[in-house]
Amino acid sequence: MKHLSEEFWASRYVAGTTGWDLGEVSPPIKAYIDQLTDKSIRILIPGCGNGYEAEYLWNQGFENVHVIDLAKEPLENLQKRCPGIPSGQLHQGDFFDHSGEYDLIFEQTMFCAIDPVLRQKYADKVHELLVPNGKLVGVLFDRHFDGGPPYGGDKEEYVTYFSAFEKVKMEPCYNSIAPRQGSELFINLVKSEK
């Protein structure tokens, strides 16, 4: 699992080999954010990369936005673009070691970047971090890749990981960027009230 190391990801940022980086907020996530009205909710973006989703949230008035990434470079990039975000909300470290309580967790690129053997652990960790009725929202690849990262998959596989959630909604994205049209699922999973 060499890909889940700070050194691996830091080297990708330093070398500029960040093919997953859209340079802007992901359109399906932006559309979801634009529907949110409660700006006090606690939000986490794991494996945030350069944090365009966090930047967009911050600029829309969501002040309780937390991000986590193994590498420090993308967190520094986000801090430069959004100097108002408190440094205590920029977490460098392993998502699986993170603690906290969140109303909403956004999935943009982390799930497809980790070794597939860690997918159940990811689903369990997200479930642990969410408060009752909390949501996991975002995009997953709906296609397979040779090698990785990224690592792909399909809805049939993904639903098996999220059985602890009360509501599991996974549908083809209608508003993906052009290169990803037809190869992304929009997910909206709700943790039970218990």
Backbone hydrogen bonds, N-H to C=O, Kabsch-Sander energy under -0.5 kcal/mol:
donor,donor_aa,acceptor,acceptor_aa,energy
4,L,1,M,-1.5
5,S,3,H,-0.5
9,W,5,S,-1.9
10,A,6,E,-2.9
11,S,7,E,-2.3
12,R,8,F,-1.2
13,Y,9,W,-1.7
14,V,10,A,-2.6
15,A,11,S,-2.3
16,G,12,R,-0.9
17,T,12,R,-1.9
18,T,16,G,-1.3
21,D,18,T,-2.0
22,L,20,W,-0.5
30,K,26,S,-2.8
31,A,27,P,-2.5
32,Y,28,P,-1.5
33,I,29,I,-2.9
34,D,30,K,-2.6
35,Q,32,Y,-1.6
36,L,32,Y,-0.5
36,L,33,I,-1.8
39,K,37,T,-1.0
41,I,38,D,-1.0
43,I,41,I,-0.6
43,I,64,N,-2.6
44,L,104,L,-2.1
45,I,66,H,-1.9
47,G,68,I,-1.2
48,C,45,I,-0.6
48,C,68,I,-1.9
51,G,48,C,-2.0
55,E,51,G,-2.6
56,Y,52,Y,-2.4
57,L,53,E,-2.6
58,W,54,A,-2.9
59,N,55,E,-2.5
60,Q,56,Y,-1.2
60,Q,57,L,-0.7
61,G,58,W,-1.6
62,F,57,L,-2.4
63,E,39,K,-0.8
63,E,61,G,-0.9
66,H,43,I,-2.9
66,H,64,N,-0.5
67,V,89,Q,-2.4
68,I,45,I,-1.9
69,D,91,H,-1.9
75,L,71,A,-0.5
76,E,72,K,-2.4
77,N,73,E,-2.1
78,L,74,P,-2.2
79,Q,75,L,-2.4
80,K,76,E,-2.0
81,R,77,N,-1.7
82,C,78,L,-2.5
85,I,82,C,-1.8
89,Q,86,P,-2.3
90,L,87,S,-1.6
91,H,67,V,-3.0
91,H,89,Q,-0.7
92,Q,90,L,-0.6
93,G,69,D,-2.1
93,G,91,H,-0.6
95,F,93,G,-0.5
97,D,94,D,-2.1
98,H,94,D,-0.5
98,H,95,F,-1.4
102,Y,129,L,-2.5
103,D,42,R,-2.1
104,L,42,R,-1.9
105,I,135,K,-2.6
106,F,44,L,-2.4
107,E,137,V,-2.5
108,Q,106,F,-0.6
113,A,109,T,-0.6
113,A,110,M,-1.4
114,I,110,M,-1.6
118,L,115,D,-2.9
119,R,116,P,-1.6
122,Y,118,L,-2.5
123,A,119,R,-2.5
124,D,120,Q,-2.5
125,K,121,K,-2.3
126,V,122,Y,-2.7
127,H,123,A,-2.1
128,E,124,D,-2.1
129,L,125,K,-2.2
130,L,126,V,-1.6
131,V,102,Y,-2.4
133,N,191,K,-0.9
133,N,192,S,-0.8
134,G,131,V,-2.8
135,K,103,D,-2.2
136,L,189,L,-2.3
137,V,105,I,-2.6
137,V,135,K,-0.5
138,G,187,I,-1.9
139,V,107,E,-2.3
140,L,185,L,-2.0
142,D,183,S,-2.6
143,R,153,G,-0.5
147,G,145,F,-0.6
151,Y,112,C,-2.9
153,G,143,R,-2.2
157,E,154,D,-0.6
158,Y,154,D,-2.6
159,V,155,K,-2.5
160,T,157,E,-1.1
161,Y,157,E,-0.6
161,Y,158,Y,-1.5
162,F,158,Y,-0.9
163,S,160,T,-0.7
165,F,162,F,-1.7
166,E,190,V,-1.8
167,K,190,V,-1.5
169,K,167,K,-0.5
169,K,188,N,-1.4
170,M,168,V,-0.5
171,E,186,F,-2.3
173,C,184,E,-2.3
180,R,177,I,-1.8
181,Q,177,I,-0.5
181,Q,178,A,-1.4
183,S,180,R,-2.4
185,L,140,L,-3.2
186,F,171,E,-3.7
187,I,138,G,-3.2
187,I,185,L,-0.5
188,N,169,K,-2.4
189,L,136,L,-2.9
190,V,167,K,-2.3
191,K,134,G,-3.0
